[in-house]
């Protein structure tokens, strides 16, 4: 949006900018909680077991496993420490 635009400094636009800044500030200044070993072999189920990084793993709402064992820990909203209330169900694979 251009600086000289009549919409650049409307109250609604200023609130959007402030809200975006608050979310960004929360992401940058808080350390994420990890209920598992982040150096372990982390996998998520996407029609097959796929390797995942810790940030994705902690917020994945499907089946997860750590070092080949099912993981039933907390699910967090992505890049926050707010827990989700979703229950993750185990999926049977062809190899089981």
N, C-alpha and C positions, 0 to 999 in steps of 0.2 A: 504494500500500500504506500502511495506517495505521501511525503510529508505535508504537501499543500492540499491534500484531499480533504474535503469537508467532513469525511468520515474518520479521519485519522485520530481525532481527539474527542470522539463522542464518549459519553459516560460508559456505554456498554463496551466499547472497544477498550477503554482503560481498565475495566473490570476483567476482561479477557486476558489482557497483558499481565495484570497483577496475579490472576489465578495461575497462568502458565508459569510465572516466576516462582510462585509458591510451590508448585508441584516440582519444578526443576530444582529448587532449593532443597526440598525434602529428599529428592533422589541423590543429589550431590553431597549432602552433608550428613546423611545417616548411613551407618554401616548395616548391611543386610545380615539378617540372622540365617545361619545355616544349621539345620538339625542333623546334619550328616557330614561325613568326611568328604570335603570337596576334592580331595586328591584321589578318591576311589573311582572305579569304573562305573559311571552313571549312565543309565539307559532309560528311555521312554518308549512306550508302545505306540507305534504309528502304522498299524497293519503288519509290523515287524518290529523287532527291538532295534532302536537306533541310539547311537551315542549322543549324549547331551551335555552342554556346559551347565555348571551349577545354577546359574540364574534361570535358565529355562527349566531345569529339573525341579527346582523348588516351587515353581508356579504351574507345573504341568498337572492338568486335571484328569489325566488318564493314568493307567498303570505305570508304575516306575519300579526300577530295581537298582540296587547298589551291589556291585561285585557279584552279579548273578542271582542275588536273593531278593525276593519281593520286599518293597519298602512301603510302609503304611504310615509315614509321618505326615506332618502338617502340610497343607497347600497354602501358599501365600499369593497375594495379588502381585503381578509382575513389577519388579523393582521397588516394592514397598515391603514393610514388615507387618502389614495387615493380613491376618489369616482369613482364608476363605472358608465358608461353611460346607463346602462340597464334600461328599463321600466318594472316594475312589474305589471302584469295584475291580476285582481281578478278572483278567481276560485270559481264557485258555488259548494257547497257541497250538499249532500242529505238532510242535516238537515235545509238548507235554503229554 
